[in-house]
């Protein structure tokens, strides 16, 4: 089994910044892809930013220039630096990882962390 633990969410004013972290642990042979999704109330879960299995870094158009994804491979950790936050960024942010866990390749999700942008 693999666990993803997110941290760093909270309440921030418009224009502010937050940094999310997601650490993967457990039976990990390799992490093939890793990134962040979000789900706002009444909306579908959407991709925010990720490191794909093909080696590319991808961002949703709505966050380009404001969010930066980074990673520490030694720690199996991915970060999401969010700047110039807007009320429409309010959502539960989920970490996602596609992992080779020795038995097979599987998709894992974190429990989610709430980000609220409000004055």
DACOR-V459659 format. One line per field, one symbol per residue. phi: phi as a letter, one per 20 degrees, with the letter a starting at -180 (. if undefined). psi: psi as a letter, one per 20 degrees, with the letter a starting at -180 (. if undefined). burial: I if it has 16 or more other C-alpha atoms within 10 Angstrom, else O. A space follows every 10 residues. Layout:
# DACOR-V459659
phi = ???
psi = ???
burial = ???
This chain:
# DACOR-V459659
phi = .cddcebofr dbfgnecbce cbdeboedeb debbaccbce gmcffcfdab defenedccf gfdgnddceb bcffdlcccc edclfdgfef aeddecbdce dmeadcecce encedcdbe
psi = qpqpoqrira pqqpiaqqpq qopprbnogq ohqqaprqoq pjrqpqpgqq orhijqpqqq hiipihqppr qnhhjlpqqo oprlqqhiip rpppqppopo kghapqpqqr iqppppoq.
burial = OIIIIIIOIO OIOIOOIIII IIIIOOOIOO IIIIIIIIII OOOOOOIIII IOOOOOIIIO OOIOOOIIII IOOOOIIIII OIIOIIOOII IIIIIIIIII IOOOOOOIII OIIIIIIIO
